[in-house]
Amino acid sequence: MKEYYKEVFEEIFVFYHPFIKPESIDYELFKPDIYPNRNEIRENCVVVTWKQFLTLSGNECFRKLDVGL
């Protein structure tokens, strides 16, 4: 990615924010007008790490994510 953006930015940073998986809250609540607040998410969801995401998505490394980004 750094090569791709070399003429646009001096530096780039990728922040791998974790995904969340609702466990005890309805998926239907994750809509813009009724999205759960931070405490509801913390109490009713679990973190899905990027490592877990890679396994679930069938990607074996972070480099393949570059194509999607």
C-alpha positions in Angstrom: 0.0 0.0 0.0 2.8 2.4 0.8 4.1 2.1 -2.8 0.6 2.8 -4.2 0.2 6.0 -2.1 3.8 7.2 -2.4 2.9 10.2 -4.5 -0.1 11.1 -2.4 1.1 10.7 1.2 4.4 10.8 3.0 3.3 8.0 5.4 0.4 5.8 5.7 -0.9 3.8 8.7 -3.3 0.8 8.8 -5.2 0.4 12.0 -6.6 -3.1 12.4 -9.6 -2.4 14.5 -11.3 -5.6 15.7 -14.7 -6.7 14.5 -17.5 -7.4 17.0 -19.9 -10.3 17.1 -23.2 -10.0 18.8 -23.8 -12.8 21.3 -26.7 -11.7 23.4 -28.1 -8.8 21.4 -30.2 -9.0 18.2 -28.4 -8.4 14.9 -31.3 -6.3 13.8 -30.3 -3.6 16.3 -27.2 -2.8 14.2 -28.8 -0.2 11.9 -27.8 3.4 11.8 -30.9 4.8 13.4 -31.0 2.3 16.3 -27.3 1.3 16.6 -26.4 0.0 20.1 -24.4 2.3 22.3 -20.9 1.5 23.5 -22.0 -0.1 26.8 -24.5 -2.3 25.1 -21.9 -3.5 22.6 -19.4 -4.1 25.4 -21.9 -6.1 27.4 -23.5 -8.1 24.6 -20.8 -8.6 22.0 -17.4 -10.3 21.7 -14.3 -9.1 19.8 -13.4 -10.9 16.6 -9.7 -10.3 16.1 -8.1 -9.8 12.7 -6.4 -13.1 13.2 -9.8 -14.8 13.6 -11.1 -12.8 10.7 -8.3 -14.1 8.5 -9.1 -17.6 9.4 -12.9 -17.2 8.9 -12.4 -15.5 5.6 -9.9 -18.0 4.2 -7.1 -15.5 3.9 -3.8 -16.8 5.2 -2.1 -13.4 5.6 -2.6 -9.7 5.9 -0.9 -9.0 2.6 -4.0 -10.3 0.7 -6.1 -7.7 2.4 -4.2 -5.0 0.5 -6.1 -6.0 -2.6 -9.4 -5.3 -0.8 -8.3 -2.0 0.7 
